[in-house]
Amino acid sequence: MTEWLFVCAGLVLLFAGGEALVRGAVGLSRRFGVSELVIGLTIVGFGTSTPELLVSLDAALSGESDIALGNVIGSNTANVLLIIGISTLIAPIMAWDRGVRREAMVMAGAALVVAGIALTGTISMAAGIVMLGMLGAFLVAAFRSSRRDHPDTETVRETTSVPALLLITALGLAALFGGARLLVDGATTIATSLGVSQAVIGLTIVAVGTSLPELATSLVAAIRGNSAVSLGNIVGSNIFNVFGILGITAIVTPVPVSTAMQQFDIPVMVISALLLLAILRFASRIPRLAGAAMLAGYAVYVGVLYAA
């Protein structure tokens, strides 16, 4: 019974935190004259990826390399197929901003980079350093392109003070982390009691669980009409997951890559990233039909994992 209370409390905290994070992040973007896309890519995208960082580091240091890598790969796949799929079904996401398309190219490139490195069988310390360097270069380019693309954009006046907006943003992140932990703990206990293996729990419940902050934030942003935040959150999280989380984890301890990861999970992540890039490249919005197809694809992916 307690585990079900954890699940319910986790859901409440997730969506309350998502509302607060979007409110604070959008307010900060207006205060500082920074585009919502850049805020989504940085504060929101990287902030909601913190659970993945903590889980992957802990798993790698404990010798659970499949969990460390599977958490990132599974989260990136869930971010695109599950989260964007659900968000699009609730409210079609506008994708007209050229900045969104440009950053999605970086996301797809990051997926291809990790796929190439994975073929060596190990994500080494040297590879980790290179990936962190790529993350730094991406951040600099994102801020510069935002200023260039929107040099004189009129923004809606924000009356809330900067300290208050920072507090709202921080409280939102804290609620997201707490909610994700409660939900993952509760769901893992329930799954274990039903006889589900730890490997499958790691690739599905843990991966999706650490993506719950992204889900809550993207849903709230989509409902509020902040498409740039919604998409920027996912794109930023996926870039940070690969270049930041895998980079940091590999620097701390090299991450072995199993044959199953090379042949199935990583290719699925790459395909999902390329799929999103194709949609953003040729459409002005992500239609509900595409969202339904993404959800169906994710259901097939999870089904294969459980059937294996």
C-alpha positions in Angstrom: 0.0 0.0 0.0 2.9 2.4 0.9 4.4 2.0 -2.6 1.1 3.2 -4.2 1.1 6.3 -2.0 4.7 7.0 -3.2 3.5 6.8 -6.8 0.6 9.1 -6.2 2.7 11.6 -4.2 5.4 11.5 -6.8 2.9 12.3 -9.6 1.6 15.3 -7.6 5.1 16.7 -7.0 6.1 16.1 -10.6 3.3 18.2 -12.1 3.5 20.9 -9.4 7.2 21.1 -10.0 6.8 21.2 -13.7 4.3 24.2 -13.4 6.7 26.1 -11.1 9.8 25.4 -13.3 8.1 26.6 -16.5 6.7 29.7 -14.8 10.1 30.6 -13.3 12.1 29.8 -16.5 9.8 31.8 -18.8 9.9 34.7 -16.4 13.7 34.6 -16.3 13.9 34.5 -20.1 11.7 37.7 -20.3 13.7 39.4 -17.5 17.1 38.8 -19.2 15.9 39.1 -22.8 17.0 35.5 -23.6 14.9 33.4 -25.9 12.6 30.8 -24.4 14.4 28.2 -26.5 17.8 28.9 -24.8 16.1 28.8 -21.4 14.6 25.5 -22.3 17.9 24.2 -23.5 19.9 25.2 -20.4 18.0 25.8 -17.1 15.1 23.6 -17.9 16.8 21.0 -20.1 19.9 20.5 -18.0 18.1 21.0 -14.7 15.6 18.2 -15.5 18.5 15.9 -16.5 20.0 16.0 -13.0 18.3 12.7 -12.0 19.9 10.9 -15.0 23.3 12.3 -13.9 23.0 11.1 -10.3 21.7 7.6 -11.3 24.3 7.0 -14.0 27.2 8.1 -11.7 26.0 5.9 -8.9 25.5 2.9 -11.2 28.9 3.3 -12.9 30.7 3.6 -9.5 28.8 0.5 -8.3 30.0 -1.5 -11.4 26.5 -1.6 -13.0 27.7 -0.3 -16.4 24.5 -1.5 -18.2 22.4 0.6 -15.9 24.6 3.6 -16.2 24.5 3.6 -20.0 21.0 2.1 -20.3 19.7 4.9 -18.1 21.0 7.6 -20.6 20.1 5.7 -23.7 16.7 4.7 -22.4 16.0 8.2 -21.2 16.8 9.8 -24.5 14.6 7.3 -26.3 11.8 8.0 -23.9 12.2 11.7 -24.1 11.5 11.7 -27.9 9.1 8.8 -28.4 7.2 8.9 -25.1 7.3 12.5 -23.8 7.0 14.4 -27.1 4.4 11.8 -28.2 2.3 12.4 -25.1 2.8 16.2 -25.2 1.8 16.3 -28.9 -1.4 14.4 -28.3 -2.4 16.9 -25.7 -1.4 20.0 -27.7 0.3 19.9 -31.1 3.8 21.5 -30.7 4.8 24.3 -33.0 8.2 23.8 -34.6 8.6 26.9 -36.7 11.6 28.3 -34.8 14.8 27.7 -36.8 16.7 27.6 -33.6 14.7 24.5 -32.6 15.6 22.8 -35.8 19.3 23.7 -35.5 19.6 22.4 -31.9 17.7 19.2 -33.0 20.5 18.7 -35.5 23.0 18.8 -32.6 20.9 16.3 -30.7 20.9 13.9 -33.6 24.6 14.5 -34.0 25.2 13.7 -30.3 23.3 10.4 -30.8 25.5 9.5 -33.8 28.6 10.4 -31.8 27.8 8.1 -28.9 26.8 5.3 -31.4 30.2 5.6 -33.0 32.1 5.6 -29.7 30.1 2.7 -28.5 31.4 0.5 -31.4 34.8 0.5 -29.7 33.2 -1.4 -26.8 34.0 1.2 -24.1 33.3 4.9 -23.5 36.8 5.9 -22.2 38.0 8.9 -20.2 39.4 10.5 -23.3 36.0 10.2 -25.0 34.4 11.7 -22.0 36.6 14.7 -22.1 35.9 15.2 -25.8 32.1 15.0 -25.1 32.3 17.6 -22.4 34.2 19.8 -24.7 31.4 19.4 -27.3 28.9 20.3 -24.7 30.7 23.6 -23.9 31.0 24.5 -27.6 27.2 23.8 -28.0 26.3 26.1 -25.1 28.4 29.0 -26.4 27.0 28.6 -29.9 23.4 28.4 -28.6 23.6 31.7 -26.7 25.3 33.4 -29.7 22.7 32.2 -32.2 19.9 33.2 -29.9 21.2 36.8 -29.8 21.7 36.8 -33.6 18.3 35.3 -34.4 16.3 37.5 -32.0 18.3 40.8 -31.7 15.4 43.2 -31.2 12.6 40.9 -30.1 9.9 42.6 -28.0 9.3 40.5 -24.9 6.3 40.5 -22.6 7.0 42.6 -19.6 7.7 40.4 -16.5 6.8 42.0 -13.2 8.0 39.3 -10.9 11.5 40.1 -9.4 14.5 38.0 -10.4 15.1 36.6 -6.9 11.5 35.4 -6.8 11.8 33.9 -10.2 15.0 32.1 -9.2 13.2 30.8 -6.1 10.2 29.5 -8.1 12.6 27.8 -10.5 14.6 26.2 -7.7 11.5 25.0 -5.9 10.2 23.6 -9.2 13.4 21.6 -9.7 13.3 20.4 -6.1 9.7 19.2 -6.5 10.6 17.4 -9.7 13.5 15.6 -8.2 11.5 14.6 -5.1 8.6 13.5 -7.2 10.7 11.4 -9.6 12.4 9.6 -6.6 9.1 8.8 -5.0 7.6 7.5 -8.2 10.7 5.4 -9.2 10.9 3.9 -5.7 7.2 3.0 -5.6 7.1 1.7 -9.2 10.3 -0.4 -8.7 8.9 -2.0 -5.5 5.6 -2.8 -7.3 7.5 -4.3 -10.4 9.8 -6.4 -8.2 6.8 -7.8 -6.3 5.4 -8.8 -9.7 8.5 -10.7 -10.6 10.0 -8.2 -13.2 13.8 -8.6 -13.5 16.2 -5.9 -12.3 17.6 -5.5 -15.9 14.3 -4.7 -17.4 13.5 -2.4 -14.4 16.7 -0.5 -15.1 16.0 -0.1 -18.8 12.4 0.9 -18.5 11.3 2.1 -15.0 14.6 3.8 -14.1 15.1 5.3 -17.5 11.5 6.5 -17.7 11.5 7.5 -14.1 14.5 9.8 -14.5 12.7 11.3 -17.5 9.6 12.1 -15.5 10.8 15.7 -14.8 11.1 16.2 -18.6 7.6 14.7 -19.0 6.0 17.0 -16.4 7.8 20.1 -17.6 7.1 19.5 -21.3 3.4 18.7 -20.7 3.0 21.9 -18.7 4.9 23.9 -21.3 2.8 22.5 -24.1 -0.5 23.2 -22.3 0.7 26.7 -21.6 1.6 27.2 -25.3 5.3 27.5 -24.6 6.4 25.2 -27.5 10.0 26.5 -27.4 10.3 25.5 -23.8 8.7 22.2 -24.4 10.9 21.3 -27.3 14.0 23.0 -25.9 13.6 20.9 -22.7 13.7 17.6 -24.6 16.5 18.6 -27.0 18.6 20.2 -24.3 18.1 17.1 -22.0 19.1 14.7 -24.7 22.2 16.7 -25.6 23.2 17.0 -21.9 22.5 13.3 -21.4 25.0 12.3 -24.0 27.7 15.0 -23.8 27.3 15.9 -20.2 26.2 12.8 -18.3 28.1 10.2 -20.3 31.0 12.5 -20.5 31.2 13.0 -16.7 30.5 9.4 -16.0 33.3 8.2 -18.4 35.8 10.6 -16.9 35.0 9.2 -13.4 35.1 5.6 -14.6 35.2 4.1 -18.2 31.8 2.7 -19.2 31.8 -0.7 -21.0 29.2 -1.0 -23.8 27.5 -4.4 -24.1 26.7 -6.0 -27.4 23.0 -5.7 -26.8 23.4 -1.9 -26.3 25.4 -1.7 -29.5 22.9 -3.7 -31.6 19.6 -2.6 -30.2 19.2 0.2 -27.6 21.6 2.7 -29.1 20.3 2.2 -32.7 16.7 2.8 -31.4 17.9 6.1 -29.7 19.6 7.2 -33.0 16.5 6.4 -35.1 14.2 8.3 -32.7 16.5 11.4 -32.8 16.7 11.3 -36.6 12.9 10.9 -36.7 12.3 14.0 -34.6 14.9 15.9 -36.7 13.0 14.9 -39.9 9.7 16.0 -38.5 11.1 19.4 -37.4 12.9 19.9 -40.7 9.8 19.4 -42.9 6.9 20.5 -40.8 5.8 23.7 -39.0 4.4 21.7 -36.1 4.5 18.2 -34.7 1.0 16.8 -35.5 -1.0 14.5 -33.3 -0.6 11.7 -35.8 3.2 11.9 -35.4 2.7 11.9 -31.6 0.6 8.7 -31.8 3.2 7.1 -34.0 5.9 7.9 -31.5 3.9 6.4 -28.7 3.3 3.3 -30.7 7.0 3.0 -31.5 7.9 3.4 -27.8 5.3 0.7 -26.9 7.0 -1.7 -29.4 10.4 -0.9 -28.0 9.4 -1.6 -24.4 7.5 -4.7 -25.5 10.7 -6.1 -27.1 12.7 -5.4 -24.0 10.2 -7.3 -21.8 9.9 -10.2 -24.3 13.7 -10.6 -24.5 
